[in-house]
Amino acid sequence: MRLFPSRNYMNRIAIYIAVTAMTCVAFLASCGGSHSGQTATGGKPIEMRYSEHLTINEHEGYTEVTVRNPWDTVRTLQRYILVPRDSVVPQNLPEGTMIRIPVDKALVYSTVHNGLIAELGAIDAIGGVCNSEYINDSEIRKRIESGRIIDCGISTAPDLENIIKLRPQAILLSPFENNDKYAKVGELGIPIIECADYMETSPLGRAEWIRFYGLLFGVRERSESLFASTEKEYLRLKELAAGAKTKPKVIIDQRYGQVWNVPAGKSTMGRLIEDAGGVNPFSGFSQSGSVALAPEKVLGEAHDADIWFVRYNQETDKSMSELASDSPVNSRFKAYRDGNVYGCNTRYVNFYEETPFHPDRLLHDMITAMHPELEENGQLLYYHRLK
């Protein structure tokens, strides 16, 4: 006969108490840092040259960052009030989520943002990660293995116990339409940074979010310099591609599960295809992001595609014969028959860590494959022609 509760039962009780306490503390802190119903007036706007979803205004004692809802553009997705960590919180702050900056301990869900934070020189601010199996950065992997960075599981069902142990000052994740506010993680009271950069309508629009992340992690000067150099090179390559004599039709990736996600007309990938001097056969879909289609529909619309770029993640590099066996429709595309298929094995190539905020590098690869006569440097950075 058991006279005392089991260890597992006590552990569950401890976690419940910790979650409750953390929620209460975070709630009280947020109440002290913002005032519901207030709106900011005046301020000095930071000009955003490409981003359509990000607005930044500097005020005395704080910076206001507004993220527009990409799925309902007349509404606001989030408003963040960035207050320097070493200063007194100003009175009468506008409504929004207050975040003390620089953030020096964050939980970062996405490989994309882990790579950027490391490049900005703020790797020490990465306290925890999700989806660690997809991380290629050697220093981040070393820190995960040593326990210096806490592995918080998969992003769709993160480890709440590890998040509580970490006590992050912010959680960076990519939002999705009609989400449930991130289930239990949303109840912890930790500020959630909704990284909607992937929903921008241009590659430079997404890359410009670097400037926001620079503010968050206290590396503003570095982020401004990084974006400026990216912008300059991207525009140079775009102008180069504008002189191409041909405009090949381009398809991206392949079927996963029952659908094939193709780039819509206002997606960053769709714009990349056009800026590289190509034709996106799915430009008629006017939204940003991707569109899920049946593979047969993709074949019907793009059977005559000239160039095919495929991203995949596996132990060995994909071959043409393997690509044909992946789906019955694959060998029926013109690009396959002509041998113009370029693959990127993201298991070993830092595609997701680098290209979202360095679209100039991806543009270089696309121009090199599509118009080899234009680029003096014919070395591909991420893709290689499948054998």
C-alpha positions in Angstrom: 0.0 0.0 0.0 1.5 3.4 -1.1 1.4 6.0 1.7 3.1 8.8 -0.3 2.5 10.2 -3.8 4.7 8.7 -6.5 7.7 10.6 -7.8 6.1 11.0 -11.3 3.0 12.5 -9.6 5.1 14.9 -7.6 7.1 15.9 -10.7 3.8 16.8 -12.5 2.7 18.8 -9.5 6.0 20.7 -9.5 5.8 21.5 -13.2 2.2 22.7 -12.7 3.2 25.0 -9.9 6.2 26.3 -11.8 4.1 27.1 -14.9 1.5 28.8 -12.7 4.1 30.9 -10.9 5.9 31.8 -14.1 2.7 32.9 -15.7 1.7 35.1 -12.7 5.2 36.7 -12.5 5.3 37.4 -16.3 1.7 38.8 -16.2 2.5 41.1 -13.4 5.7 42.3 -15.1 3.8 43.0 -18.3 1.1 44.9 -16.6 3.7 47.1 -15.0 5.3 47.8 -18.4 2.3 48.7 -20.6 -1.1 50.5 -20.4 -4.0 49.0 -22.2 -5.8 51.4 -24.5 -2.9 53.9 -24.9 -1.6 54.7 -28.4 1.7 56.3 -29.2 1.8 59.7 -30.8 4.7 61.4 -32.5 8.0 59.6 -32.5 10.6 59.3 -35.2 9.9 56.6 -37.8 12.7 54.5 -39.1 12.2 54.3 -42.8 11.6 50.7 -44.0 12.4 50.6 -47.7 11.0 47.2 -48.6 9.2 45.6 -45.7 5.4 45.8 -46.0 4.6 44.3 -42.6 7.0 46.1 -40.2 6.8 49.6 -38.8 9.4 51.0 -36.4 9.1 54.3 -34.5 11.6 55.7 -32.0 10.2 57.6 -29.0 11.9 59.0 -26.0 12.8 56.1 -23.7 11.4 53.3 -26.0 11.0 52.0 -29.5 7.6 50.9 -30.9 7.6 48.1 -33.4 4.3 47.2 -35.1 3.9 44.0 -37.1 1.0 44.0 -39.6 -1.1 40.9 -39.9 0.0 39.3 -43.2 -3.3 37.5 -43.6 -5.5 40.5 -42.8 -3.5 43.6 -43.6 -5.9 46.1 -42.1 -5.2 44.6 -38.7 -2.1 44.5 -36.4 -0.6 41.1 -35.6 1.6 42.4 -32.7 3.0 45.6 -31.2 6.2 45.5 -29.3 7.5 48.2 -26.9 11.3 47.9 -26.7 12.7 49.5 -23.5 16.4 49.6 -22.8 17.3 47.1 -20.0 19.4 49.6 -18.0 16.8 52.4 -18.0 13.7 53.3 -16.0 10.4 52.2 -17.7 8.8 55.3 -19.1 5.4 56.4 -17.9 2.3 56.1 -20.2 3.7 53.5 -22.5 1.4 52.6 -25.4 -0.4 49.3 -25.6 1.8 46.4 -26.6 4.1 43.7 -25.4 7.0 45.3 -23.5 10.4 43.7 -24.0 13.6 44.8 -22.3 16.5 45.1 -24.7 18.9 43.8 -25.5 17.5 40.3 -25.1 20.3 38.2 -23.7 18.4 34.9 -23.3 16.0 33.8 -26.0 14.3 30.6 -27.1 14.5 30.4 -30.8 12.3 28.0 -32.7 13.6 28.4 -36.2 17.0 27.4 -37.8 16.5 30.5 -39.9 16.7 32.9 -37.0 19.3 30.9 -35.1 21.7 31.4 -38.1 21.0 35.1 -38.3 21.5 35.7 -34.6 24.8 33.9 -34.7 25.9 36.0 -37.7 25.0 39.2 -35.9 27.4 38.2 -33.2 24.7 37.6 -30.6 25.0 33.8 -30.4 25.3 34.1 -26.6 21.7 35.3 -26.5 20.5 31.9 -27.8 19.5 30.1 -24.6 17.3 27.5 -26.1 16.3 26.0 -29.5 13.6 23.8 -31.1 14.1 21.4 -34.0 17.8 21.0 -33.2 18.1 18.1 -35.6 17.9 20.6 -38.5 20.7 22.9 -37.2 23.9 22.8 -39.2 25.8 25.7 -37.5 28.8 23.9 -35.8 29.0 26.4 -32.9 25.3 26.1 -32.0 25.5 22.3 -32.2 28.5 22.3 -29.9 26.6 24.4 -27.4 23.5 22.2 -27.6 25.7 19.1 -27.0 27.4 20.7 -24.0 24.1 21.9 -22.5 24.9 25.5 -22.8 22.0 25.8 -25.2 18.9 23.9 -24.0 17.1 21.7 -26.5 13.4 22.4 -26.1 12.1 19.7 -28.4 10.1 20.2 -31.6 8.4 23.4 -32.3 4.9 21.9 -32.7 5.1 20.4 -29.2 7.9 22.0 -27.3 9.2 20.7 -23.9 7.5 23.0 -21.3 9.7 21.7 -18.5 12.9 22.8 -20.4 11.3 26.1 -21.2 10.6 26.7 -17.6 14.2 25.8 -16.7 15.5 28.2 -19.3 13.3 31.1 -18.2 13.8 33.0 -21.6 13.2 36.7 -21.9 11.5 36.1 -25.3 10.5 33.3 -27.6 11.1 33.8 -31.4 8.8 31.8 -33.6 7.2 32.0 -37.0 3.4 32.7 -36.8 0.8 30.9 -38.9 -2.7 31.9 -39.9 -5.5 30.9 -37.4 -3.0 29.6 -34.9 -4.2 28.9 -31.3 -1.7 31.3 -29.8 0.9 28.6 -29.4 -1.1 26.4 -27.0 0.6 25.9 -23.6 3.6 28.0 -24.5 1.3 31.0 -24.9 0.1 30.6 -21.3 3.6 30.9 -19.8 3.5 34.7 -20.1 6.8 34.9 -21.9 6.9 37.6 -24.7 6.5 35.9 -28.0 8.2 37.6 -31.0 6.1 36.6 -34.1 8.7 36.4 -36.8 6.4 37.1 -39.8 9.3 37.9 -42.1 8.7 34.9 -44.3 5.3 36.4 -45.3 6.9 39.5 -46.9 6.2 40.0 -50.5 9.8 40.5 -51.6 13.3 39.0 -50.8 14.6 42.4 -49.6 11.4 42.9 -47.6 12.2 39.8 -45.7 15.9 40.6 -45.4 15.0 44.0 -43.9 13.7 42.4 -40.8 17.4 42.1 -39.9 17.0 45.7 -38.7 14.3 44.7 -36.2 16.3 41.7 -34.9 19.4 44.0 -34.5 17.4 46.2 -32.2 16.2 43.2 -30.2 19.7 41.8 -29.6 21.5 45.1 -29.2 23.5 44.9 -32.4 21.8 47.6 -34.4 24.9 48.9 -36.1 25.9 45.4 -37.2 22.4 44.7 -38.5 22.2 47.9 -40.5 25.6 47.3 -42.1 24.6 43.7 -43.0 21.3 44.7 -44.6 23.0 47.5 -46.6 25.6 45.2 -48.1 22.9 42.6 -48.9 20.7 45.2 -50.6 23.5 46.6 -52.7 24.5 43.2 -54.0 21.0 42.0 -54.6 20.2 45.1 -56.7 23.4 44.7 -58.7 22.5 41.1 -59.6 18.9 42.0 -60.4 20.0 44.6 -62.8 22.4 42.1 -64.4 19.6 39.5 -64.9 17.4 42.2 -66.5 19.7 42.1 -69.5 19.1 38.3 -70.1 18.0 37.4 -73.6 15.8 34.5 -72.4 13.3 34.0 -69.6 13.2 30.4 -68.6 10.2 29.0 -66.8 11.2 27.8 -63.3 9.7 25.4 -60.7 10.7 24.9 -57.1 10.9 21.7 -55.0 8.5 18.8 -55.4 5.6 17.0 -53.8 5.7 16.4 -50.1 2.9 14.2 -48.8 -0.1 14.8 -51.0 0.6 18.4 -52.0 3.2 20.4 -53.8 3.8 23.9 -52.3 4.5 26.3 -55.1 5.5 30.0 -54.8 2.7 32.5 -55.2 3.1 35.6 -57.2 3.8 37.9 -54.1 6.0 35.4 -52.3 9.7 36.0 -51.7 10.6 32.9 -53.9 8.3 34.0 -56.6 9.9 37.4 -56.7 13.4 35.8 -56.7 12.5 33.8 -59.8 11.4 37.0 -61.6 14.4 39.0 -60.3 16.7 36.3 -61.7 15.2 36.8 -65.1 12.8 33.8 -65.0 9.1 33.1 -65.2 7.1 31.8 -62.2 4.3 29.7 -63.7 2.2 30.3 -60.5 2.4 34.1 -60.5 -1.3 34.2 -61.0 -1.8 33.3 -57.3 -1.6 36.9 -55.9 -1.0 36.1 -52.3 2.4 36.0 -50.4 3.8 32.7 -49.2 3.1 29.4 -50.9 0.1 27.6 -52.4 -0.6 23.9 -51.9 -1.5 22.2 -55.1 -2.0 18.6 -56.3 1.1 17.4 -58.1 -1.1 16.8 -61.2 -2.1 20.4 -61.1 1.5 21.5 -61.0 2.4 19.3 -63.9 -0.5 20.7 -65.9 0.6 24.3 -65.3 4.4 23.8 -65.6 5.1 20.7 -67.6 7.3 22.8 -69.9 9.4 24.3 -67.1 13.0 24.8 -68.2 14.8 24.9 -64.8 13.9 23.0 -61.6 15.4 23.8 -58.2 14.8 21.1 -55.6 15.5 21.4 -51.8 15.7 18.2 -49.8 17.1 16.8 -46.6 18.7 13.3 -46.6 21.9 11.5 -45.8 23.1 11.2 -49.5 22.7 13.6 -52.4 19.7 12.9 -54.5 20.1 11.5 -58.0 17.9 12.0 -61.1 16.7 8.4 -60.9 15.8 8.9 -57.3 13.9 12.1 -58.1 11.9 10.2 -60.7 11.0 7.5 -58.2 9.9 10.1 -55.6 6.7 10.8 -57.6 5.1 9.6 -60.8 4.9 13.1 -62.2 8.5 14.1 -61.7 10.0 12.6 -64.9 7.3 14.2 -67.0 8.7 17.8 -66.7 10.8 19.2 -69.5 13.5 20.3 -67.0 13.8 16.7 -65.9 14.1 15.4 -69.5 16.6 18.0 -70.4 18.7 17.4 -67.3 18.2 20.9 -65.9 17.5 19.9 -62.3 19.5 21.5 -59.5 19.4 20.1 -56.0 20.2 21.5 -52.5 20.7 19.0 -49.7 19.8 21.0 -46.6 21.2 18.3 -44.4 24.7 19.6 -45.1 24.2 23.0 -46.9 23.3 26.1 -44.8 20.5 27.1 -47.1 17.9 28.0 -44.4 20.5 29.6 -42.1 21.7 32.0 -44.8 19.5 32.6 -47.8 16.4 34.2 -46.0 18.5 37.2 -44.9 21.0 36.9 -47.8 18.7 36.7 -50.8 21.5 38.0 -52.9 23.4 34.7 -52.5 20.4 32.7 -53.6 19.8 35.1 -56.5 23.4 34.5 -57.6 22.7 30.7 -57.7 19.5 31.2 -59.7 21.1 33.5 -62.3 24.1 31.2 -62.6 21.9 28.2 -63.4 19.4 30.1 -65.6 21.8 32.5 -67.4 25.3 31.1 -67.1 26.5 33.5 -69.7 25.8 36.5 -67.4 27.7 35.6 -64.3 31.5 35.7 -64.4 31.6 33.6 -61.2 29.9 30.4 -62.2 30.4 28.7 -58.8 27.1 27.6 -57.3 26.8 28.2 -53.5 23.9 26.0 -52.5 22.7 24.0 -55.5 24.4 21.5 -57.8 23.1 19.8 -61.0 21.6 16.4 -60.2 23.4 13.5 -61.8 
